[in-house]
Amino acid sequence: MPIYRVLTGPDDATFCQRVSEMIGLGYELHEGPAVTFNGERVIVAQALIWPTRVR
């Protein structure tokens, strides 16, 4: 699994499901989402990180 991922897409149920699936796999949200408007719809970007252990 990559330790850092960014998901992007329209702010809809499908996007929320994708983020929820990554959290279910063990990823954690990295800060809040970035949100923009492309003239037609709201587009969201959410960074996720794989938790690492401190050694």
C-alpha positions as CSV (number, residue, x, y, z in Angstrom):
1,M,0.0,0.0,0.0
2,P,1.3,3.5,-0.8
3,I,1.8,5.5,2.4
4,Y,0.2,8.6,0.9
5,R,-2.8,8.9,-1.4
6,V,-4.9,11.8,-2.7
7,L,-8.4,11.1,-3.9
8,T,-10.2,13.6,-6.0
9,G,-13.6,13.9,-7.6
10,P,-17.0,15.5,-7.5
11,D,-18.4,16.0,-4.1
12,D,-20.9,13.2,-4.2
13,A,-21.8,9.9,-2.6
14,T,-19.3,8.0,-4.8
15,F,-16.5,10.2,-3.6
16,C,-17.5,9.7,0.0
17,Q,-17.7,6.0,-0.5
18,R,-14.1,5.9,-1.9
19,V,-12.8,7.8,1.1
20,S,-14.7,5.6,3.5
21,E,-13.2,2.5,1.8
22,M,-9.7,3.8,2.3
23,I,-10.4,4.5,6.0
24,G,-11.8,1.0,6.3
25,L,-8.5,-0.4,4.9
26,G,-6.6,1.5,7.6
27,Y,-5.7,4.8,6.1
28,E,-6.2,8.0,8.1
29,L,-7.3,11.4,6.9
30,H,-4.4,13.9,6.5
31,E,-5.9,17.2,7.4
32,G,-9.1,18.5,5.9
33,P,-10.2,18.3,2.3
34,A,-9.5,20.9,-0.4
35,V,-12.6,22.1,-2.2
36,T,-13.1,24.0,-5.4
37,F,-15.9,24.8,-7.9
38,N,-15.2,24.1,-11.6
39,G,-18.2,26.1,-12.8
40,E,-20.5,23.1,-12.8
41,R,-19.9,21.2,-9.6
42,V,-17.9,21.1,-6.4
43,I,-14.7,19.1,-6.7
44,V,-13.0,17.7,-3.6
45,A,-9.5,16.4,-2.9
46,Q,-8.7,14.4,0.2
47,A,-5.3,13.3,1.3
48,L,-4.9,10.0,3.2
49,I,-1.9,8.5,4.9
50,W,-1.0,5.0,6.0
51,P,-0.2,5.1,9.7
52,T,3.4,4.3,10.5
53,R,4.9,3.1,13.7
54,V,7.5,5.2,15.5
55,R,10.6,3.0,16.0
